[in-house]
Amino acid sequence: MMISFAVAIVPMAKPSFIRAEQPLAPDLAADCTALGRGAASRCRDIVFVVNPRGANGKTGKEWKKLLPHLRSRLGSDFNICESLTSGPCHAIDITREAIREGADAVIAVGGDGTLHEVVNGFFWGGKPVSNNDQSVHTTALGLIPLGTGSDFARTFGRKNDPHDAIERISKVSAKAGYYASRYKKFGKLCYVIGALQAFFGHYNQDLKIKVDNGGWDVYPLVTALCIGNAKYFGGGMKITPNGHPSSGTFEVVVLQDFKWYEFVLNLHKLYNGTHLSVKNVSSRSASSIEIEEIVSTNSIFVQSDGEYLGFLPKKFSILPGAIEMIC
Ligand SMILES: Nc1ncnc2c1ncn2[C@@H]1O[C@H](COP(=O)(O)OP(=O)(O)OP(=O)(O)O)[C@@H](O)[C@H]1O
């Protein structure tokens, strides 16, 4: 069985962010290449955190093609700092360092995994990271979606066109400055293949769920539980169709006693968001949720934005308005 939750981010003015109550990543030694090379004072206004290995390496290639356009579009308003990630979790460190150094905006360039890491770089020990001089200046978050799925951007109705993303960044540039695996070679189909493969050796599990500090509800034979403050995951599956980053809540969708053939038969509904009317599918909205096994096996896998997040039990909660996002 798998628990997944779509994203942990934000839109417009003061949106919300989903937080896992346990640390999302270790605080690795800060070795942000771009800022650590002594270029911080030159490059700290807008930092592009680029995952060159995203989408099977396509992100790196697309980014190289995009750079000249980006420089000509934003170069007059911003000092542009490009920082390539060297491996998993590096984006977290780069982001934290950029915020501490007073960056006006940090832009994730890659897929949902990269965005996930950048968002987590905005926090440390459950609290927002602040810049070194402790001023009211804040750092905005932006996204150039160049990953395999890039599902978060879909919630905003985006076609995941990087040029559109640059236009959005250029339009709000003044404001930003002010406010202060494995099947990826199959592209988006990798998510369907991965989900089908997950059914083999899969077993349903009885769970208990506590929503918004209420009582515990028992959910027998859970096949999958998905939490989202955005609508999409799995390369365009509208899994939490009522989720939206500005709602201040997330949507919880539970699939119970689902067979692999039901997954196949209902695949089109998962993609267009009409699966909530299917038998054994339920949905509710929440601002915090605790999930535990009825009988503990410590084997219920949790993933977030395609990233491994450990095993149950887990608690997730919304942090309303935690990050200013360029969108
Ligand atoms: N230099 C690197 N080499 C290998 N892996 C990296 C590197 N930099 C970052 N990563 C890891 O790659 C993961 C996936 O990247 P990303 O989300 O950008 O692309 P994707 O998986 O193709 O897109 P999506 O998540 O939208 O499907 C990130 O979460 C990160 O942990």
The ligand as a Gaussian input file, in Angstrom:
#p B3LYP/6-31G(d) Opt

LIG

0 1
 N       22.313000      16.201000     -10.044000
 C       21.383000      15.296000      -9.742000
 N       21.582000      13.981000     -10.056000
 C       20.635000      13.053000      -9.770000
 N       19.458000      13.332000      -9.145000
 C       19.222000      14.620000      -8.803000
 C       20.170000      15.668000      -9.097000
 N       19.657000      16.824000      -8.646000
 C       18.452000      16.545000      -8.101000
 N       18.186000      15.222000      -8.201000
 C       16.989000      14.482000      -7.750000
 O       16.116000      14.255000      -8.856000
 C       14.785000      14.202000      -8.333000
 C       13.733000      14.293000      -9.434000
 O       13.892000      15.483000     -10.169000
 P       12.691000      16.358000     -10.788000
 O       11.482000      16.310000      -9.939000
 O       13.256000      17.689000     -11.104000
 O       12.417000      15.644000     -12.202000
 P       11.369000      14.534000     -12.635000
 O       11.339000      13.451000     -11.604000
 O       11.713000      14.170000     -14.032000
 O        9.993000      15.360000     -12.700000
 P        8.586000      15.102000     -11.916000
 O        8.924000      14.984000     -10.440000
 O        7.778000      16.339000     -12.200000
 O        8.008000      13.871000     -12.508000
 C       14.782000      15.336000      -7.345000
 O       13.810000      15.206000      -6.367000
 C       16.196000      15.273000      -6.740000
 O       16.196000      14.559000      -5.507000

